[in-house]
Amino acid sequence: MSEAKTQPTKTTLKEFLAGVADPVRRADCATVATLMQQATGEKAVIWGSSIVGFGRYRYRYASGQEGDWPIVGFAPRKNDLTLYIMPGFDTREDLLAALGKHKTGKSCLYIKSLAGIDLAVLAQLIERSVEAMEPQRVR
């Protein structure tokens, strides 16, 4: 079986953030990193060239392929700050309604800027994600 393309690197969070050109996006990333580190109790790991992850869980597909992935993470993309919130948002409608301006995908939360986001609600979303993934967590 093939190994996942995106793997942990030795890049530090400080190095990664220094590469985020937009100062507002860089500050937003630093804030999200703090929230995620507090929720997981773990330091950032840079996965590939663009994902900052915290904690790890083990996944296994029906095909038998398996690997590790961050419990929570984020990536500063061109149009949005993308947050990876496992296992998704099915039971989090209450928090999403109070969050502020955002879009969602299956397990992705897309935010243009933290300026319109309730950070206490965002912290709760992240904390619930970490709690939900605890049974699959790899330490």
Disulfide bonds with the S-S distance in Angstrom:
none
